Amino acid sequence: MSNTVHFALNDEQKMIRQLARDFARNEMAPVAEHYDQTHEYPWSVIKKAQELGFTTLNVPEEYGGLGLSLFEECMVSEELAWGCSGMSTAMGVNGLAILPVLIAGNEAQKQEYCGRLADGQMASYGLTEPEAGSDVAGIKTTARKEGDHYILNGSKTFITGATVANFFTVFAYTDIEQRYNGMSCFVVDRDWEGVSVGKPFNKMGQHASDTAELIFDNVKVPATHMLGEEGKGFLIAMKVFDRSRPPTSAGAVGVAQRALDESIRYAKERVVKGQPIWKHQVIGHMIADMAMEVEAARLLVWKSAWAVDEGVSNTLYSAFGKAYAADKAMKIATDAVQVFGGYGYMSEYPVEKLMRDAKIYQIYEGTSQIQREIIVRELFRK
């Protein structure tokens, strides 16, 4: 191997990617339409995914997970989202929820909660609130210290996996006067008194992934359930974003790749004026652009994950990857509908679902607009 940058996967990475690819094609894609239409939680697929470790990608091996690098996690996320991004989000939320534990938890907490995921439990990440999405510091949930407990009050919204989660990582103000330095992070069990979960929201896309409201009414949280030190919650949340945005962005690449693949297949089969439509330049060039954009998005996402694995700051790269992959996924899915024409608008063809599923990537894990704010901040920080 020459001493230069290279884009080749090693044998183990090829094997991991193939495992995810086979699962996406054999277990997810065939039932994607069913779960999209019924809005049921895809338990049968999730249980098979758990057996293969797809719900514990980032959990270290010593705690029962796959212990993948972030780059490898992104490879898997892309393949799974190709099969169905709703199901892949339902699996991937565990990786998001466990990040605060991996970043700030002590050894006992890591053993406990990573172990619970490895044993088949599910987890959820409680940050977003009705009045605090992009403005993380705008949360209203509070945790008031009382002896060896905190009393947790407030609500969270748009919480992925809330209806099935056994525990939540929850952000709350322990000292609201301190703003950024007054937020803390806790692990909260679903069956504690005062914890309730609302009905799943009806969403535009990703119907196989549940999203609901969380309510905390005077929940007694033992002080031992705080992750890290009091007042470090905002910092934990920002560190989570650096690690969670690349796999989310990879999901957008997976949706875009699926839209491209479906477009190529259809453009070979559909004949207009005596030839397949890809031979008409207006369609052929559209698909060429889609292919370029998928590849560019993938490489940006890979770099953002590589930076984390190398111990390099990835805030800028992460924002590049998230904004570009999300925006291009939406554009490519929309173009795929155009390639299919009237059929693309019909639910019996897969590109209609892809277009609905793609939109959320421009919104969750930091909107495309927020990514641009981060990019500007990073560029002018020097």
N, C-alpha and C positions, 0 to 999 in steps of 0.2 A: 504493500500500500504506500503510495507516494505521500509525502508530508504536505498535503494540501486539503482544502475543503472538499468533501465528497458527499454525494447524496445516496449512496448505496446502503441498503439495509443489510444487517448481518443475518445469519441463518436463523437465529432465534427470533429476531424481529419479523422475518418473513413468515415464520411458523405462527407467531401470535396474530399477525395480520390475516393470514389464511384462515385461522380458526374463527376470527371475528367475521370474515367475509362469508364463510360457509354458513355460520349461524344466521347472519343477516338475510342470506338468500334462501335458506332452507326453513328457518323457523319464524322469521319476522315478516318478510315481504309477502308470503302467501296469506297471512292472516291480517295484514295491515288494513285492508279495506273493511274487514269485519269490525275491528276495534274502532276505526274511524267513524263508522256509521252508528255503532251501539254506544259509544262513549264508555264502555266497560273498562275496568282496570285489567290489564293483560296478565293476570296472575300465572297462567300456564306458561307463558313465555318468560316471565320474570323468574319463576322457579327454575327453569332450565338454565337461564342466564346465571343464577346464583351458583348452580353446580359447576359452571365453567369459570367462576370468579369474575364475571363481568360486572357485578355490583360491588366488588372490592378491588378495583384495579389499582388504586393508590394506597391501599392498606399494606404496610410492610409484611413480608413473609413471616416474620417472627410472631405476628398477631393473627396469622391465618389468611392474609390476603395474597394477591398476586405480586405486589411489590414492584409494579412497573415504574419505569422512568416517566416523566411527564410527556416526553416525545412518544413513547410507546402507548401511553394512555390516549394521546391524540390520534394515533393510527387506528386504535380500536374504536374510538368515538366516531371517527369518520365512517368506518365500515358499518357500524351499527345504525348510524343515522341514514345511511343509504337504504337500509331495510325498512326503517320507519323511525322518523325522528321523535315521534311521541313516545314510543317504547324506549328508545335510547335515552331520552330525557328521564323517563321513569327509573331507568337503571342508574344513570349517571348522577342523580341527585344524592345518592349515598356518598359518592366521592366528594361532592360539594359539602355535604353536612359534616363529614368527618374531618375536613380540612382544619377547622379551628382546634380540634383535638390534637391533630398531628403537629400543628404550628405551636400551640401554647399549652397543651395538656401535659400533666406529669405522667410518670411511668404507670401508676395505678390507673389513671383515667384512660390512657392509651390501651392498656390491657383489657379494661372493662368494655369500652365502647367499640374499639376495633374488633374485639372478640365477639361482641354481640352481632355486628354486621357479618362477620365470618360464619356465625351460627345461623344466619338466615333472617335476622331482624332487618328492618328498614329504618332509615333516618331521614330527617328533613332539616332545612336551613331557614331559620327565622330572622330575617333582617328587614325586608320590605314592609312598610306600613301604609295605611290609606293616604297619609299626607307626607310620606317619606319614601320616594323611590330613588331617583337619581341623587337627591340630597340626603345622604346617609345620616348626617348629623341632625336631621330634622325629625328623627324618631321621637315618639312620646312615651313608649313603654318604660316603666321604672322598676327598679329593684331596691327596696328600702331595707337596710340592715336592721335585724332584730335578733340580738343574741347570736346564736350560731346558725341563723337562717337569714335568707333574704325574702321579702314579700314582693312577689312579682305581679304587676298589674299592667294591662295594656292589650293591644291586639296587633296581629300581623296579617297581611293580605297577600294574595297571589303566591301562596306558599306551595311549591311543587312537592308532591308526595305527602302532603299533610294528612290525607285521609287514611293512609296505610302506615305511617311512620310509628315506630315504637318509642323513639326519642327525638328530641329537637335540639339543635344548637341555636341559642336565642340571644340576641343582643338587646341590652336595656341600659338605661342611665342609672348608675348608682349615685351620681352627683350631677344633676342636670345643669347646675350653674357653671360647671367646668367645661361644658360642651365637648369638644374633641377629646379632652383628657378625663371626661367623666363617664364614659361608656364602658361597660363590662360585658363579658360573654359567659353564658351558663349552659350546662347540659340539663335539659328538662325532660322528665319522663312523661309519656303520654297519659299514664294511668294515675297521675297525681291529682288530688282534689283541686278543682278550680281550673283545670286544663280542658278546654273544649275545642272541637274542630267543626267548622261549618260544612255545608253541603258543597260539593265541587261546583266551580263556576262553569257555565257554558262558554266555550271559547271558539275563536275562529278556526284554529287548527290544533295540531298535536292532541287530538282527542283521547289518545291512549295514555296520556299523562294527566294525572289529576292535579288540580290547582284549587286551593281552598283557603279559608280564613282560619286563623288561630286566635283564640281568646284566652287570656290569663286573668283570672279573678281571684286575687289574694292567694296566689299559689306559694306555698312554703317551699323554698329551694334551699337545701342545706348548703352552707358555705363551701363544703367540700366539692360542690358541683360547679364552682367557678373555674373557668379555664384561664390560666395565667393570673396576673395580678389585677387587682381592682383598678379601673381607669384605663386599661390597655385594650379595651374592646374595639375602638375605632382602628387602631393600628393592626389588630388581628384581622378585621374586615378587609382592610386594604391589602394585607398579605394574601388573604384568601383570593381576592380578585386577580392578583398576578398569577396565581396557580390555576384558578378556575376558568379564566377567560380563554386560554388556549384550547382546552378540550371542547368548550362550548363553540368556539370558532370552528373547530374541526368538524363538529356536527353540521354547521352551515355548509362546509365544503362537501360533506357527504350528501346533503340534500341537492346541492348544485351538481355534483357528479351524477347522481341518479337522474336529474332532469336532463342532463346532457346525454346520458346513455339512452334514455327513453326517446329523446329527439332523434338521435342517430338511427335507432332501430326503426322508428316510424318513417323517417325521411327516406329510408331504403325501400320500405314497403309501399308507401303512398305514391301513386303514379298520376301525374298531371301532364296533359298534352304529350302523352306518349313516353314520358321518362320519369324516373323517380325524382321526387322534389328536391333532393340534395343537389341534383345537377342544375337546378335553376339557381343562378348566382345569388339571388336575393335571399334564398334559404341557406345555401351552402356557406355564404359568408357570415350569416347570423350564427350558424353552428360553430364556425371557426372561431368567432369572437367568444362564444360560450366556453369553448375548450381552452382558449388562452387564459380566460378569467378564472376558470377552475384551477388551472395549474399555478397561476400567480397567487391565488388565495391560499392554496395548499402550502406553497413555499414560505409565505409570510407566517402562516400558523406554525409550520415546522420550526422556523427560526425563533419564534416566541417561546416555544417549548424547549428548544435546545438551550436558550439563554438560561432558563431556570435550572436545567440539569447541569449546566456548566458553572452555576453560581454567579452568573452575570445579571445585572439589573435588567428586567424585561418589561418594565412599565410602558416604555415607548413601543417596543416591538409588539407587546400584547395588545395595545390600542390599535396599532396598524392592522394586525391580524383580525381582530374582532370587527372593526369597522368595515374593512375591505371584504372579508369573507361574508359577513352578514348582508352588506349591500349587494354584493354580487350574487349571493344565493337568491335574493329576492328578484333581481333582474333576470337571472338565468332561468328561474322557475317561471317567471312571467313570459320570457321568450319561448320557453318550451310549450306553454299553452298556445302561443302564436303559431309555432311550427305545426302543432296539431290542428289549428284552425277551430272549426265548430266542435270537433270531437274533444279538443282540449278543455272546453268549457263544461263538458259532461263528467259527472261523478264516476262513471264506469271506467274512465281512463285515468291513469295514475297521476298525470301532471296537474290536474285540478287540485288534488290533495297536497301535492308538493308546493304549489303556490300558496295555499293557506298555511301550511306548516312553516314555510320559510319566513313569514313575516315576523314571527316572534324573535328571531335572531337579531333583528334590528332594535329590539326593545329590551329583552332581559339580559342580565349580567352587564348592565351598562349600555344605554342606548348608543346608536351610531353618532348622535350629536355629542353625547358625553365623551365618547372616544376621541372626537375631534378636539374637545376642550382639553383633554389630557395631552394630546399630541402637541397642541399649541403651548401648553404649560411646560412640557418637557423640552421643546425646541428652544424656548426663550428663557429657560432656567439658567443657562450658562452666563 
